[in-house]
Amino acid sequence: MQQEKLRDSRQVFLEGMKDGIPIGLGYFAVSFSLGILAKNVGLSPFQAALMSLLNNASAGEYMGLTMMAAGASYMEMTLATLITNARYLLMSCAMSQRMDPEGPFYHRLFMAFDITDELFGITIARPGYLCPRYMYGAMVVSIPCWALGTALGTLAGSLLPLRLVSAFSVALYGMFIAIFIPPARKEKVIAGLVALSFAASFALSRLPVVSDLSDGTRTIILTVAISAGAAALFPRKEDTP
């Protein structure tokens, strides 16, 4: 019985690694341009790689590096990156509701270390209780790719054209599409909410006052509003994990 559980755990871990490969490739491309920015700020390849190992958040790192270049204080950097990454608090709350109540607490801590948009998407899409080993498998692939891409971008500096580096991020959009298309095809409600999210996000980026807010703040507003409305109009049974 114990051997069967161990075999199942290994299988789930390998599934996470497999699903983490395209995410890791997308991270590598995006973090390459981040490394170029780190180079311009004055960070060494080691410092840039360590930064990405400890902080796997593209928008947060871009914000931090930009404020470093502007000579901002530590407090200003802390507040800015906190606001930029505040959407991860919502993702953490959503994942906590899908965790096994009897599972060890340390799994929540380790999983919380690397909650990103993409890892959240593939993990939350799995049926039943969330399996920490699946996310660990994805993290094993994605985190080194993010750090390695940052380091290589720092080494390359400004050797590559900026347009070419920016084009690398197209892979990340394809990854997002692969995350939400399968569940949207299964449920019309999810498909409608996805379409509503696109339309609302575009509208908020054009409306006065609201458009002046940061991308992270607008994302939080939309996430809370749309998810709350969906929960009220289309509630799920309590016994559905």
C-alpha positions in Angstrom: 0.0 0.0 0.0 2.8 2.4 0.9 4.6 1.6 -2.3 1.5 2.3 -4.3 1.1 5.7 -2.7 4.8 6.5 -3.4 4.3 5.5 -7.0 1.3 7.7 -7.3 3.2 10.6 -5.7 6.0 10.2 -8.2 3.5 10.1 -11.1 1.8 13.3 -10.0 5.2 15.0 -9.5 6.2 13.9 -13.1 2.9 15.2 -14.4 3.7 18.6 -12.8 7.1 18.6 -14.4 5.7 17.8 -17.8 3.1 20.6 -17.5 5.7 22.9 -16.2 8.0 22.6 -19.3 6.1 25.1 -21.5 5.7 27.4 -18.6 9.4 27.2 -17.9 10.2 28.0 -21.6 7.8 31.0 -21.4 9.5 32.2 -18.2 12.9 31.8 -19.8 11.9 34.1 -22.7 10.3 36.8 -20.5 13.0 36.8 -17.9 15.6 37.3 -20.6 14.3 40.8 -21.1 14.2 41.2 -17.3 17.9 40.4 -17.1 18.6 43.1 -19.6 16.9 45.6 -17.3 18.8 44.2 -14.4 22.0 44.8 -16.3 21.1 48.4 -17.0 20.3 48.9 -13.3 23.8 47.6 -12.4 23.1 44.1 -11.1 25.6 41.3 -11.8 24.4 38.0 -13.3 24.6 36.3 -9.9 22.6 39.1 -8.2 20.0 39.0 -11.0 19.6 35.2 -10.8 19.3 35.3 -7.0 16.7 37.9 -7.3 14.6 35.7 -9.6 15.1 32.6 -7.5 13.7 34.4 -4.4 11.0 36.5 -6.2 9.4 34.7 -9.1 7.1 37.6 -10.2 7.7 39.4 -13.4 5.6 42.5 -12.8 7.0 42.8 -9.2 10.6 42.5 -10.4 10.1 44.9 -13.2 8.6 47.4 -10.7 11.5 46.8 -8.3 14.2 47.3 -10.9 12.5 50.4 -12.3 12.3 52.0 -8.9 16.0 51.0 -8.2 16.9 52.9 -11.3 14.9 55.9 -10.1 16.7 55.9 -6.7 13.5 55.1 -4.7 13.7 54.2 -1.0 13.2 50.7 0.4 9.8 51.6 1.7 8.7 53.0 -1.6 9.9 49.8 -3.4 8.1 47.6 -0.8 4.8 49.4 -1.2 5.0 49.4 -4.9 5.8 45.8 -5.3 3.2 44.8 -2.7 0.5 46.6 -4.7 1.8 45.2 -8.0 1.7 41.6 -6.6 -1.4 41.9 -4.6 -3.4 39.7 -7.0 -1.4 36.7 -5.6 -3.2 37.2 -2.3 -6.5 36.4 -4.1 -4.9 33.4 -5.8 -3.7 32.1 -2.4 -7.1 32.4 -0.9 -8.6 30.5 -3.8 -6.0 27.7 -3.5 -6.4 27.5 0.2 -10.1 26.5 -0.3 -9.0 23.6 -2.5 -6.4 22.2 -0.1 -7.0 19.0 1.9 -8.0 20.3 5.4 -6.1 17.3 6.9 -2.9 17.9 4.9 0.3 19.1 6.5 0.5 22.9 7.0 4.0 23.1 5.5 2.7 22.3 2.1 0.8 25.6 2.1 3.9 27.5 2.9 6.0 25.8 0.1 3.2 26.2 -2.5 2.7 29.9 -1.5 6.3 30.6 -2.3 5.7 30.3 -6.0 2.1 31.2 -6.8 2.3 32.7 -10.2 -0.5 33.3 -12.8 0.5 30.2 -14.8 1.2 27.8 -12.0 -2.0 28.9 -10.3 -3.9 28.2 -13.6 -2.6 24.7 -14.2 -2.9 23.7 -10.5 -6.4 25.0 -9.8 -7.7 23.4 -13.0 -7.0 19.9 -11.7 -10.1 18.2 -10.2 -10.4 17.4 -6.5 -8.1 18.5 -3.8 -5.0 20.2 -4.9 -2.0 17.9 -4.8 1.2 19.8 -3.6 3.5 17.4 -5.4 2.0 18.4 -8.8 2.8 22.0 -8.1 6.3 21.1 -6.8 6.9 19.3 -10.1 6.0 22.4 -12.0 8.1 24.6 -9.7 11.2 22.4 -10.2 11.1 23.2 -13.9 9.8 26.8 -13.9 11.9 28.4 -11.2 15.3 27.5 -12.6 14.2 28.6 -16.1 13.1 32.0 -14.7 16.4 32.5 -12.8 18.6 31.2 -15.7 16.8 33.4 -18.2 17.4 36.4 -16.0 21.1 35.6 -15.6 21.6 35.1 -19.3 19.7 38.3 -20.1 22.1 40.2 -17.7 25.1 38.7 -19.5 23.7 39.6 -22.9 23.0 43.1 -21.9 21.9 45.1 -24.8 23.5 42.9 -27.5 20.1 41.7 -28.8 17.5 44.0 -30.4 14.8 45.1 -28.0 12.1 44.1 -30.4 13.5 40.5 -30.6 13.5 40.3 -26.8 10.0 41.6 -26.5 8.8 39.1 -29.1 9.9 36.2 -26.8 7.0 37.0 -24.5 4.5 35.9 -27.1 5.0 32.4 -25.8 3.5 33.4 -22.5 0.2 34.5 -24.1 -0.1 31.2 -25.8 0.4 29.5 -22.4 -2.4 31.6 -20.9 -4.7 30.5 -23.8 -3.8 26.8 -23.2 -4.8 27.2 -19.5 -8.3 28.6 -19.8 -9.5 27.1 -23.1 -10.0 23.5 -21.9 -12.3 24.4 -18.9 -14.0 27.0 -21.0 -15.0 24.4 -23.6 -16.4 22.2 -20.9 -18.6 24.8 -19.1 -20.4 27.7 -20.8 -20.4 29.7 -17.6 -16.6 29.7 -17.5 -16.5 30.6 -21.2 -18.9 33.5 -20.6 -16.8 34.7 -17.6 -13.6 34.6 -19.6 -15.2 36.7 -22.4 -16.6 39.1 -19.7 -13.2 39.4 -18.1 -11.6 40.4 -21.5 -14.3 43.0 -22.2 -14.2 44.4 -18.7 -10.4 44.6 -18.6 -10.4 46.5 -21.9 -13.1 48.8 -20.7 -11.3 49.6 -17.4 -8.1 50.4 -19.3 -9.9 53.1 -21.3 -12.3 54.6 -18.7 -11.2 57.8 -17.0 -9.8 57.7 -13.4 -9.8 53.8 -13.4 -7.3 53.7 -16.3 -4.9 55.6 -14.1 -4.7 52.8 -11.7 -1.9 50.2 -11.9 -2.5 47.0 -13.9 -2.3 45.0 -10.6 -5.0 47.2 -8.9 -7.4 46.9 -11.9 -6.8 43.1 -11.9 -7.8 42.9 -8.2 -10.9 45.0 -8.8 -12.0 42.8 -11.7 -11.2 39.6 -10.0 -13.1 40.4 -6.8 -16.1 41.8 -8.8 -16.4 39.0 -11.4 -15.7 36.1 -9.0 -18.1 37.4 -6.4 -20.8 37.9 -9.1 -20.2 34.4 -10.5 -20.3 32.9 -7.0 -23.6 34.5 -6.3 -25.2 33.7 -9.7 -23.7 30.3 -10.3 -22.9 28.7 -6.9 -21.2 25.3 -6.7 -22.2 22.6 -4.3 -20.3 22.6 -1.0 -19.2 19.0 -1.5 -17.5 19.9 -4.7 -13.8 20.4 -3.8 
